[in-house]
Amino acid sequence: MIVSFSKLPIKTKLIIMMMTISCTAILLVTLINDLVNVHQDRRDTVAVLSAIGAIVAFNSRAAVAFNDADAANQMLSAFQFEPEIVQAVLLVDNARPFAEFLRKGQLQDTAWQSFDWTGGEVFATHEYFTGDFLYFYQPVVIEGELIGKLFIKAELSSLRERYLLTGLISLGALLVAGVVAYFLTLRLQRLISEPLQQLVGEMGEVFGDKRDEEARQVGRGADEIGVLLDGFKRMLARINQHKRQLTTVNAKLEERVKQRTAELVLANDRLTSEVNRRVRIEKKKDALLAEKELLLREIHHRVKNNLQVISSLISLQLRKNGVAEGHSELLSVRERIRSMVLIHEQLYRGEDLNEVAFDQFIRVFIDQLAVVYGATDRSIAVREELHAVNLSVDQAVPCGIILSELLGNAFKHAFLGRKSGHVVVTLRQVRGFVMLSVEDNGWGGIDKATRSLGLTLVHSLAEQLNGEMTFIDANGSRAILKFPFHVTRATAILNQANSHKDTEKDLI
């Protein structure tokens, strides 16, 4: 059959293929439409039964609640006006019939006995199709309590008759569409076959033979595709001939390419020399940057040492005079200086000289302050909730002093007269802002003695950071510092320089 089909003229082939495709498409559309109608009819039937069942279940609540079977039977008798509904049973105590409606001439169905009354969602409706019947279950609920179930059985024979009629109509439409498609195919195939036959004739004229005359003999079994294939073979022979001619021309072009390549090699040597010169300059820049970095580390180291000397002098003074009688202010000053010492120490020890890993600074600084104020001996626990946040030196120094003041105030004043307590230190970065909070479960309030210098310094440093301080008294005290996070100018310049450096290396 395949061999016979291949020998048919192109006109006949087109008619057969177009008819097959058209009839298949129409058949698929008809089947899909019928399936959609069946699905929609079932959904509509379920929706109607769901609405009726919900109304009857709602109106039957009083009858079930007062154990009035007559009222329930009267309520179910309303189903006689719905011809599709052949049986309805109102069940209580999980599976005991309380009232029932059975249409005349119908046999009683006990399918509700096999329903699982304990599994699944007891307050949900359930439905399923079996043959020509639809079974529907509606819960009867009063004040959030399940007091019964309504079982409904509906007959779907009318839907089956409708589907049969629809199928016959679809079959008739398919036949009519097939006839129309046939006549349209006869008309449309000319748009392909006639130009193809004309192309065969023109090919014959190109080669100066009578192949076009043979192409017109399609009625006797000649295939236009075969004629075209023969013509393309002849064209391929001519192409090969031209290819040989192009080979000769290509040899001449290769000679010119060699000359041009020599010129490009010379230009490339010059470019390589220029690149090497720039690489040497870049190495000098790297050496200068390394030297500057070393100097900057030395500066931070010396600043740290100088601050450490000041801190040590204050410690000597405290040991000599004690902390009483106003010398506690010296202790606060020392801890402020220690915060700056720790920041500069992290700068010259770290990889980045422009930023401080402030979360790491807080961990070390808390340990130091806990020892100074005897937090462990007083059973004061400190919990840290720290996110990774890097701050510039301009932000880290005032922020460290503020943390020193807030923690010192908590250790000194929040737990007076108490045997234990806890302090929570939180650091996080949210939507371009840095949030630092110190919270305790002490007496609450801010100590009046600290307002003269400590809190004044805190507010001043917060303004320096373009931030704000918030104090909350609720089950203790909570101080919150919020200020905008920004990248330092030096860091931005360094990042830009590294970007240019990477770009130049890629070019090399």
PLY file of the C-alpha trace (Angstrom):
ply
format ascii 1.0
element vertex 508
property float x
property float y
property float z
element edge 507
property int vertex1
property int vertex2
end_header
0.00 0.00 0.00
2.86 2.35 0.86
4.53 1.62 -2.50
1.28 2.28 -4.35
0.78 5.54 -2.47
4.28 6.71 -3.34
3.53 6.25 -7.03
0.41 8.40 -6.94
0.52 11.90 -8.48
1.16 14.76 -6.08
-2.42 16.02 -6.57
-3.93 12.73 -5.33
-1.47 12.55 -2.44
-2.42 16.01 -1.26
-6.13 15.20 -1.35
-5.64 12.03 0.72
-3.39 13.70 3.30
-5.56 16.80 3.71
-8.74 14.71 4.05
-7.08 12.48 6.67
-5.84 15.44 8.71
-9.16 17.29 8.48
-11.30 14.30 9.47
-8.95 13.45 12.34
-9.04 17.01 13.66
-12.83 17.21 13.42
-13.17 13.85 15.18
-10.86 14.92 18.00
-12.70 18.22 18.46
-16.03 16.39 18.56
-14.79 13.87 21.12
-13.26 16.59 23.31
-16.47 18.63 23.13
-18.56 15.60 24.15
-16.21 14.80 27.03
-16.34 18.41 28.22
-20.16 18.35 28.07
-20.29 15.12 30.08
-17.95 16.54 32.70
-19.88 19.83 32.88
-23.25 18.04 33.16
-21.94 15.98 36.06
-20.55 19.07 37.78
-23.89 20.88 37.33
-25.78 17.89 38.75
-23.48 17.75 41.77
-23.86 21.50 42.28
-27.67 21.28 42.20
-27.72 18.33 44.60
-25.25 20.10 46.87
-27.48 23.19 47.04
-30.66 21.16 47.64
-28.92 18.91 50.16
-27.53 21.89 52.06
-31.00 23.47 52.30
-32.71 20.24 53.42
-29.88 19.47 55.89
-30.14 22.98 57.35
-33.94 22.76 57.70
-33.71 19.26 59.23
-31.49 20.30 62.14
-34.41 21.13 64.44
-36.16 17.83 63.66
-33.00 15.85 64.45
-32.23 17.89 67.54
-35.74 17.32 68.98
-35.97 13.72 67.69
-39.04 14.57 65.58
-39.09 11.87 62.86
-42.42 13.06 61.39
-41.08 16.54 60.79
-37.93 15.05 59.23
-40.01 12.81 56.89
-42.11 15.82 55.91
-38.89 17.73 55.17
-37.56 14.88 52.97
-40.85 14.71 51.07
-39.78 17.92 49.33
-37.54 15.72 47.12
-40.63 14.46 45.25
-40.51 17.67 43.21
-36.99 16.80 42.00
-37.53 13.96 39.44
-33.83 12.98 39.42
-33.83 12.20 43.17
-35.16 8.68 43.82
-34.14 8.17 47.45
-33.08 10.25 50.46
-32.24 9.02 53.97
-31.54 11.13 57.06
-29.09 9.23 59.27
-28.21 9.81 62.93
-25.93 8.03 65.42
-23.40 7.39 62.61
-25.56 4.98 60.59
-29.12 4.74 61.97
-31.95 5.81 59.58
-34.04 8.57 61.18
-36.24 9.58 58.21
-36.48 8.38 54.58
-37.89 9.36 51.21
-38.28 6.68 48.48
-39.80 7.51 45.12
-42.65 5.26 44.04
-41.56 2.30 41.94
-37.94 2.44 43.18
-36.15 -0.21 45.21
-34.58 0.79 48.50
-30.81 1.24 48.23
-28.62 0.63 51.30
-25.39 1.97 49.86
-25.12 4.36 52.83
-24.36 1.36 55.06
-20.98 0.82 53.40
-19.93 4.47 53.74
-17.01 5.24 56.07
-18.52 7.53 58.75
-15.30 7.87 60.73
-12.56 8.51 58.19
-11.83 11.67 56.23
-13.41 15.03 56.92
-16.69 14.38 58.73
-17.94 17.91 58.07
-17.34 17.72 54.29
-19.75 16.67 51.55
-19.04 13.52 49.53
-20.27 12.35 46.14
-19.48 9.57 43.70
-20.97 8.16 40.46
-21.92 4.50 39.99
-23.47 3.51 36.66
-26.54 5.69 36.07
-26.70 6.87 39.70
-25.12 9.63 41.76
-24.68 9.15 45.51
-24.37 12.28 47.64
-23.68 12.75 51.35
-24.39 16.03 53.16
-23.42 16.57 56.86
-26.07 17.95 59.25
-24.29 20.33 61.64
-25.62 22.46 64.48
-23.35 24.85 66.40
-20.20 23.13 65.12
-21.41 19.61 66.13
-22.15 16.83 63.63
-25.66 15.48 64.49
-26.37 13.50 61.33
-25.80 12.81 57.63
-28.12 13.22 54.65
-27.85 10.45 52.01
-29.22 11.30 48.53
-29.46 9.01 45.49
-30.11 10.58 42.06
-30.84 8.82 38.75
-28.87 10.02 35.69
-30.72 8.14 32.91
-31.84 11.46 31.41
-28.19 12.44 31.03
-27.43 9.17 29.26
-30.25 9.76 26.74
-28.96 13.27 26.19
-25.43 11.94 25.58
-26.78 9.43 23.01
-28.63 12.17 21.15
-25.55 14.39 21.29
-23.43 11.54 19.89
-25.78 11.05 16.94
-25.77 14.78 16.21
-21.96 14.81 16.41
-21.74 11.85 14.00
-23.99 13.64 11.51
-21.94 16.80 11.87
-18.78 14.75 11.29
-20.16 13.33 8.04
-21.25 16.77 6.79
-17.90 18.26 7.77
-16.11 15.44 5.94
-18.00 16.19 2.72
-17.31 19.91 3.04
-13.62 19.18 3.78
-13.39 17.01 0.64
-14.62 19.77 -1.66
-12.42 22.35 0.06
-9.44 20.00 -0.35
-10.11 19.68 -4.07
-9.99 23.43 -4.28
-7.01 24.08 -2.00
-4.67 21.36 -3.32
-4.37 23.31 -6.53
-2.51 26.02 -4.62
0.32 23.48 -4.08
0.14 21.09 -7.01
-0.13 23.67 -9.81
2.94 25.73 -8.73
4.83 22.47 -8.29
3.96 21.38 -11.82
4.97 24.80 -13.10
8.32 24.46 -11.28
8.88 21.10 -12.97
8.23 22.69 -16.37
10.62 25.56 -15.71
13.33 23.13 -14.61
12.96 21.33 -17.93
13.42 24.59 -19.75
16.58 25.32 -17.72
18.21 22.06 -18.77
16.92 22.28 -22.34
15.08 18.95 -22.42
11.49 17.75 -22.36
11.17 16.83 -18.71
8.41 19.42 -18.34
6.40 17.51 -20.90
6.80 14.35 -18.82
5.75 16.27 -15.68
2.42 17.06 -17.25
1.71 13.35 -17.63
0.76 13.05 -13.91
-2.40 11.23 -14.79
-0.38 8.27 -16.04
1.60 7.72 -12.85
4.45 10.25 -13.17
5.45 11.91 -9.87
6.42 15.58 -9.92
8.69 15.06 -6.89
10.74 12.53 -8.88
11.09 14.98 -11.72
12.28 17.66 -9.31
14.75 15.24 -7.73
16.28 14.51 -11.09
16.54 18.21 -11.76
18.25 18.81 -8.43
20.81 16.13 -9.27
21.65 18.00 -12.43
21.92 21.20 -10.47
24.30 19.46 -8.04
26.57 18.49 -10.95
26.73 22.10 -12.05
27.46 23.18 -8.49
30.42 20.78 -8.35
31.75 22.28 -11.52
31.50 25.76 -10.05
33.15 24.45 -6.88
36.25 23.42 -8.82
36.42 26.88 -10.30
36.10 28.37 -6.81
39.00 26.22 -5.60
41.30 27.98 -8.02
40.10 31.37 -6.86
40.47 30.24 -3.22
44.17 29.45 -3.72
44.78 33.01 -4.82
42.85 34.31 -1.82
44.96 32.18 0.55
48.10 33.82 -0.74
46.64 37.20 0.06
45.59 35.94 3.52
49.19 34.92 4.26
50.38 38.40 3.48
47.69 39.90 5.69
48.55 37.46 8.48
52.17 38.60 8.49
51.00 42.18 8.93
48.73 41.13 11.80
51.58 39.26 13.54
53.65 42.43 13.48
50.75 44.41 14.95
50.24 41.72 17.59
53.91 41.98 18.66
53.48 45.68 19.17
50.29 45.09 21.18
52.02 42.46 23.34
54.81 44.90 24.10
52.27 47.52 25.17
50.45 44.98 27.37
53.71 43.96 29.06
54.46 47.59 29.76
51.07 48.02 31.42
51.56 44.84 33.43
54.82 46.28 34.82
53.01 49.48 35.74
50.25 47.44 37.40
52.81 45.54 39.45
54.27 48.82 40.63
50.79 49.95 41.62
50.26 46.71 43.56
53.56 47.24 45.37
52.57 50.79 46.31
49.19 49.60 47.55
50.86 46.90 49.64
53.21 49.51 51.12
50.27 51.80 51.92
48.41 48.92 53.50
51.43 48.12 55.69
51.66 51.75 56.78
47.96 51.84 57.58
48.27 48.69 59.68
51.18 50.28 61.54
49.07 53.39 62.22
46.21 51.32 63.61
48.69 49.33 65.70
50.24 52.48 67.17
46.85 54.04 67.87
45.85 50.83 69.64
49.07 50.89 71.69
48.58 54.53 72.68
44.98 53.89 73.73
46.16 50.81 75.62
48.66 52.95 77.53
45.89 55.40 78.48
43.68 52.49 79.58
46.53 51.08 81.69
47.11 54.46 83.36
43.43 54.64 84.28
43.59 51.08 85.63
46.58 52.04 87.82
44.66 55.02 89.14
41.64 52.83 89.91
43.78 50.32 91.76
45.28 53.09 93.82
42.07 54.94 94.73
39.42 52.21 94.33
36.13 52.58 92.47
34.25 54.38 95.22
33.43 58.08 95.47
32.98 58.95 91.85
35.87 56.92 90.49
33.36 54.65 88.73
33.38 57.27 85.98
37.04 56.42 85.38
35.96 52.80 84.98
33.43 53.86 82.32
36.08 55.97 80.57
38.47 53.02 80.58
35.87 50.73 79.01
35.14 53.33 76.33
38.86 53.43 75.54
39.01 49.63 75.55
36.24 49.52 72.97
38.34 51.75 70.68
41.44 49.65 71.44
39.62 46.50 70.41
38.38 48.09 67.18
41.86 49.23 66.11
43.27 45.85 67.06
40.77 44.13 64.78
41.63 46.55 61.99
45.38 45.86 61.91
44.90 42.13 62.50
42.15 41.70 59.91
42.37 41.44 56.14
40.32 44.60 55.47
41.73 47.84 56.90
38.57 49.82 56.19
35.90 47.70 57.86
35.40 45.94 61.22
33.56 42.65 61.70
31.36 44.20 64.36
29.70 40.95 65.42
33.12 39.50 66.30
34.01 42.72 68.15
30.83 42.45 70.26
31.59 38.87 71.31
35.11 39.77 72.54
33.98 43.03 74.15
31.12 41.36 76.06
33.56 38.86 77.55
35.83 41.70 78.69
33.00 43.74 80.25
31.57 40.65 81.97
34.91 40.13 83.72
35.25 43.83 84.66
31.77 44.06 86.23
31.81 40.54 87.72
28.79 39.37 85.72
29.59 35.68 86.21
29.97 36.05 90.00
26.60 37.85 90.15
24.93 35.13 88.02
24.20 37.55 85.17
23.88 35.59 81.91
24.53 37.29 78.58
22.89 35.97 75.38
24.14 37.07 71.98
21.93 37.24 68.87
24.39 38.56 66.33
24.24 38.64 62.55
27.37 39.14 60.45
27.67 42.94 60.01
30.79 44.82 58.80
31.07 48.50 59.77
33.44 51.23 58.67
35.83 52.73 61.22
33.71 55.90 61.34
30.71 53.84 62.41
32.44 51.14 64.47
34.15 53.49 66.99
31.02 55.45 68.13
28.92 52.30 67.98
31.45 50.49 70.20
31.37 53.34 72.77
27.56 53.26 72.80
27.63 49.51 73.40
30.11 50.06 76.27
27.75 52.58 77.89
24.63 50.43 77.50
26.25 47.22 78.76
27.98 49.03 81.62
24.69 50.62 82.67
22.98 47.18 82.59
25.72 45.44 84.60
25.99 48.27 87.17
22.38 49.31 87.78
19.85 46.85 86.32
20.29 44.05 88.88
20.97 45.90 92.15
19.69 43.78 95.02
19.08 40.77 92.75
20.84 37.44 92.81
20.66 36.80 89.06
19.55 38.22 85.73
20.14 38.06 82.02
21.14 40.50 79.28
20.40 40.05 75.55
22.58 41.80 72.93
21.17 41.83 69.38
22.86 42.97 66.15
21.29 42.75 62.70
21.10 44.59 59.39
17.58 45.27 58.05
16.77 47.17 54.81
19.87 49.36 54.83
19.83 50.01 58.58
21.90 48.52 61.42
19.93 47.61 64.57
21.86 47.25 67.86
19.87 46.57 71.05
20.75 45.79 74.69
17.93 44.31 76.74
17.84 43.20 80.42
15.23 41.85 82.81
16.30 44.11 85.66
14.44 46.84 87.55
13.79 48.94 84.44
14.33 52.63 83.88
17.58 54.47 83.24
19.74 55.24 86.25
19.67 58.96 87.05
23.38 59.00 87.84
24.21 58.05 84.29
22.26 60.89 82.68
24.96 63.48 83.35
27.54 62.01 80.99
26.78 58.42 79.92
23.41 58.87 78.25
24.35 62.34 76.99
27.33 60.70 75.26
25.08 57.93 73.88
22.64 60.42 72.32
25.50 62.52 70.94
27.17 59.51 69.31
23.81 58.34 67.91
23.39 61.71 66.21
26.94 61.39 64.88
25.86 58.12 63.26
22.74 59.85 61.81
20.77 57.38 63.90
18.33 57.41 66.79
18.18 55.92 70.28
15.01 54.38 71.73
14.54 53.34 75.36
11.72 50.97 76.35
10.77 50.03 79.94
8.75 46.79 79.98
9.76 43.88 82.19
13.20 45.46 82.38
14.95 47.92 80.10
15.65 47.82 76.38
17.85 50.29 74.50
17.75 50.25 70.69
20.21 52.02 68.38
19.19 52.33 64.71
21.44 53.98 62.15
21.91 53.78 58.35
24.52 51.37 57.02
26.90 52.72 54.40
30.03 51.63 52.60
33.07 53.81 53.24
34.52 55.93 50.44
37.85 54.08 50.74
36.14 50.75 50.36
34.25 51.96 47.30
37.47 53.24 45.69
39.26 49.97 46.51
36.43 47.91 45.01
36.52 50.06 41.87
40.28 49.63 41.58
39.97 45.86 41.94
37.28 45.85 39.26
39.55 47.73 36.82
42.40 45.38 37.67
40.31 42.30 36.90
39.17 43.86 33.62
42.73 44.51 32.49
43.81 40.97 33.42
40.93 39.57 31.35
42.06 41.65 28.39
45.62 40.36 28.78
0 1
1 2
2 3
3 4
4 5
5 6
6 7
7 8
8 9
9 10
10 11
11 12
12 13
13 14
14 15
15 16
16 17
17 18
18 19
19 20
20 21
21 22
22 23
23 24
24 25
25 26
26 27
27 28
28 29
29 30
30 31
31 32
32 33
33 34
34 35
35 36
36 37
37 38
38 39
39 40
40 41
41 42
42 43
43 44
44 45
45 46
46 47
47 48
48 49
49 50
50 51
51 52
52 53
53 54
54 55
55 56
56 57
57 58
58 59
59 60
60 61
61 62
62 63
63 64
64 65
65 66
66 67
67 68
68 69
69 70
70 71
71 72
72 73
73 74
74 75
75 76
76 77
77 78
78 79
79 80
80 81
81 82
82 83
83 84
84 85
85 86
86 87
87 88
88 89
89 90
90 91
91 92
92 93
93 94
94 95
95 96
96 97
97 98
98 99
99 100
100 101
101 102
102 103
103 104
104 105
105 106
106 107
107 108
108 109
109 110
110 111
111 112
112 113
113 114
114 115
115 116
116 117
117 118
118 119
119 120
120 121
121 122
122 123
123 124
124 125
125 126
126 127
127 128
128 129
129 130
130 131
131 132
132 133
133 134
134 135
135 136
136 137
137 138
138 139
139 140
140 141
141 142
142 143
143 144
144 145
145 146
146 147
147 148
148 149
149 150
150 151
151 152
152 153
153 154
154 155
155 156
156 157
157 158
158 159
159 160
160 161
161 162
162 163
163 164
164 165
165 166
166 167
167 168
168 169
169 170
170 171
171 172
172 173
173 174
174 175
175 176
176 177
177 178
178 179
179 180
180 181
181 182
182 183
183 184
184 185
185 186
186 187
187 188
188 189
189 190
190 191
191 192
192 193
193 194
194 195
195 196
196 197
197 198
198 199
199 200
200 201
201 202
202 203
203 204
204 205
205 206
206 207
207 208
208 209
209 210
210 211
211 212
212 213
213 214
214 215
215 216
216 217
217 218
218 219
219 220
220 221
221 222
222 223
223 224
224 225
225 226
226 227
227 228
228 229
229 230
230 231
231 232
232 233
233 234
234 235
235 236
236 237
237 238
238 239
239 240
240 241
241 242
242 243
243 244
244 245
245 246
246 247
247 248
248 249
249 250
250 251
251 252
252 253
253 254
254 255
255 256
256 257
257 258
258 259
259 260
260 261
261 262
262 263
263 264
264 265
265 266
266 267
267 268
268 269
269 270
270 271
271 272
272 273
273 274
274 275
275 276
276 277
277 278
278 279
279 280
280 281
281 282
282 283
283 284
284 285
285 286
286 287
287 288
288 289
289 290
290 291
291 292
292 293
293 294
294 295
295 296
296 297
297 298
298 299
299 300
300 301
301 302
302 303
303 304
304 305
305 306
306 307
307 308
308 309
309 310
310 311
311 312
312 313
313 314
314 315
315 316
316 317
317 318
318 319
319 320
320 321
321 322
322 323
323 324
324 325
325 326
326 327
327 328
328 329
329 330
330 331
331 332
332 333
333 334
334 335
335 336
336 337
337 338
338 339
339 340
340 341
341 342
342 343
343 344
344 345
345 346
346 347
347 348
348 349
349 350
350 351
351 352
352 353
353 354
354 355
355 356
356 357
357 358
358 359
359 360
360 361
361 362
362 363
363 364
364 365
365 366
366 367
367 368
368 369
369 370
370 371
371 372
372 373
373 374
374 375
375 376
376 377
377 378
378 379
379 380
380 381
381 382
382 383
383 384
384 385
385 386
386 387
387 388
388 389
389 390
390 391
391 392
392 393
393 394
394 395
395 396
396 397
397 398
398 399
399 400
400 401
401 402
402 403
403 404
404 405
405 406
406 407
407 408
408 409
409 410
410 411
411 412
412 413
413 414
414 415
415 416
416 417
417 418
418 419
419 420
420 421
421 422
422 423
423 424
424 425
425 426
426 427
427 428
428 429
429 430
430 431
431 432
432 433
433 434
434 435
435 436
436 437
437 438
438 439
439 440
440 441
441 442
442 443
443 444
444 445
445 446
446 447
447 448
448 449
449 450
450 451
451 452
452 453
453 454
454 455
455 456
456 457
457 458
458 459
459 460
460 461
461 462
462 463
463 464
464 465
465 466
466 467
467 468
468 469
469 470
470 471
471 472
472 473
473 474
474 475
475 476
476 477
477 478
478 479
479 480
480 481
481 482
482 483
483 484
484 485
485 486
486 487
487 488
488 489
489 490
490 491
491 492
492 493
493 494
494 495
495 496
496 497
497 498
498 499
499 500
500 501
501 502
502 503
503 504
504 505
505 506
506 507
